[in-house]
């Protein structure tokens, strides 16, 4: 096995030129693991009036009845829905999406976070397939152990889903009945219903398409238009009462900022819970104000956001430089994070996973490969 290249995660870049994110299309993922292209059935709408905070909403309510349908997905990180959406977009526009890298926002956030977090906190085990002049990046599925029932870890995990369930409606407010509004605290959490936006963005000279789950619409949706400016990210965390809590929260906000800035989501809404898992307060932040807040409140994070943008440019340019994208052949690579380096290795045809990556559907679906081949033949 030959190591193709290593990139030191503290390597300083210079590029801060970001492309304005633009929404290309969207899709929904159902709780029975189906993908609905250009269907917003699972798009939620933000609704949490101030009066609700006086109702002592319990963020652990219904935990024993949770519908954890996402845990039954064959492959949580499959690119299938993203590829279907790109194919549908290309068929509609009759042209190939201009992109160097195609992946999920969560994967790009992990790669950027390598410059700030240890491999133990931020493990990276990715597969990159070079096909048709583009790099497709997917996370290797892992069996994740569930937190013990009733443990603090489970309550923290669940409270995030519960906050989203309490703070959103399945339709705009005028279309929702009073009964549905009143029953929100008793609505069961379902982890498998997702709405995903597909965004064209980039840094420096690298063009990137990212799929990103969207928590909700903050105000209203414009039909047939780019709705990035209307989306919001919902988060839930423990109440901030000490200086140590504040430092911990600042690190969380930084990771949330990364998520949002990557795809142009402009608003972040945090719910704060107390030691009894009751929702105490809700705070709204704009994505653009987070770097200023961090700079003014925490000297150690003075340049974190700017450093993240520079590293984003460095790591994506490195990938394009190291992974060949020309020719008709499909090539596969392994990308891991260890010893303060991103390590890129080409997967050889003698390795067990080669066939599934290059000839099978571990990353690219047969349908998508055939679609691109037919496009290329049509352009000859």
Secondary structure, DSSP 4 states (H G I P E B T S, - for coil): --EEEEEETT-------EEEEEEEEEEEE-TTS-EEET--TT--EE---GGGGGG--BTTTTGGG-B-GGGG-S-TT-SHHHHHHHHHHHHHHTS----SEEEEHHHHHHHHHTTTS-TTTS--EEEEEEETTEEEEEEPP--PPPPPTTSHHHHHHHHHHHHHHHTEESS-GGGS-HHHHHTGGGPPPBTT-EEEEEEEEEETTEEEEEEEE--EESS---TTS--GGGEEEEEEEE---SHHHHHHHHHHHHHHHHHHHHHT--EEEEEEE-TTSBEEEEEEEEHHHHHHHHHHH-GGGTTHHHHHHHHHHHHHHHHHHHS---SS--EEEEEEEETTEEEEEEPPTTSTTHHHHHTSSSSS-HHHHHHHHHHHHHT-
